[in-house]
Amino acid sequence: MSVIEFKNSKKKKANLIAAVLWIIYSIAMFYYDSKNSIWYKYLGIPLVVFYVLAYFFDKGIIYQIDNNIIKTKGIFSKSFNLNDLKRINRNQHGMRLISDQQNDFRIEKSFLTIEDYNALESILKTYEKATEQ
């Protein structure tokens, strides 16, 4: 099975907002505060660069299916073996994959587009049917 990736539909605007706030802070420090040390004035420049790069280079891959394992991407990533899937609980917020051998795995509906959510749900239905037999 090839790798299937589902991207985050919402661009993280918090990074862009933080960059704008650090720009405002940096300008204010240069013009209005001459008493602080020099490193304190230049603190905002690397932070602005970091937040702008984080906004534009965010790949946004949130879920990935590879070799019957669904994974979340990020610092605190989780994985769930789909062969151990017992059932899927669905609600208005998304799905929860339940297994006897593993911890539950949540899939948030609000992060995905409708097409991606429906495609992911159809893939998970095949695993759910396979475990029922």
N, C-alpha and C positions, 0 to 999 in steps of 0.2 A: 504494500500500500504506500502510495506517495504521501508526502507531507501536505496536509491541508491546514491553511492558516486563516484565521478570522481576525480582521482588524477592528480596532476601536473606532467607532463612528464619531466619537466626540474628540475633537482636537483639544488638547489641554491649554485652555486660555489662561490658566493661572500662571503659567510660565511667562506669557507675554505681559500680563498685568504686573507681575513681579519685576520684569525688566523695565517697564515704564516707571514704576515706583522708585527703583534704584537709580534710574536716570535723573528723576526729579530730585532725589536725595543728593546725588553727586553734584548736580548743578548748584543746589542750595549750599552744600559744604564749600564749594569753590568760591562762591560769591559772598556769602554772608558770614562764614565762620573762619577767621584767620588765626584763631588761638590754638586750635588743635594741632597735633603733630601731623606730619606729611603723610604717613601711612594711612591715617584715618580718612584723609581726603580722597585717597586713591582706592579705597576699599570697594567702592561701587563699580569701578570699571571692570574687574574680572567677573563680578557677579552679573552685571548686565550682559557681558559676552556669554557667560554660561547659560543664562535663562533664554536668551535669543537663540542660541544654538540648540538648546533643549526643545524649544518650540518648533523650529524648522526641521530638525533631524529626527523627530519622534516618529518612529516607524509605526507605532500603534498596534503592533500585533499583540493580541490579548489572549487568544486561545489557539492552540496548535495540536493537531492530531497526527501522530506518527507511530507506526507499529502498534496499533490498538491501545495507545496511551494518549490521553488528552492531558495537556499541560497548560498552565498559565505562564505567561512571560513576566519577567520583572525580578525585583530583588527577592521577594518572598514568594517564589514560584511554588506551585503545587502540581502534583500529577495524580492521575487516576487511571488504573488499568481497566479498560472497557470490557475485557473478558470476564471480570469479576462483578460486572454490573448486575444488581438484583432488580432494582426498579427505579423509575424516575418520578419524582414528585414535581408537578407543575403548578405554578401559581402566576399571578399577574406580574411578579418581579423577575421570573425566570424559571430555572430548573435546578433541582437538587438531585445529584446522582448518588444512589445509596447502594452500599455493598456490605456484606458481612465481614470481609477481610480488611477493609480500608476505611478511612475516615470519609465522611460525606464530602462531595465536591459541588460547589455552587457555580452556576452559570448565570450571570446577570444579563437580563434582557435589555436593560437601558444602555449598555455599552455597545451593542451590536446593531447593525441595520436590520430591517425586517427580513430582507432576503437572506442575509447571513444567519440570522436566528432560525429561520425556517429550514435552511440547508443543514445547519447543525442538528436541529431537532430530527430531521429525517435520517441523518446518519446515526444518531443515538437510538432511534426506533429500531433500526436493524440489529443493534447490539442487544436491545431490550428483548426483542423477539427471539433472538438466538439463546438467551439465557432462560427463557420461559420453557423451552422444549426439553 
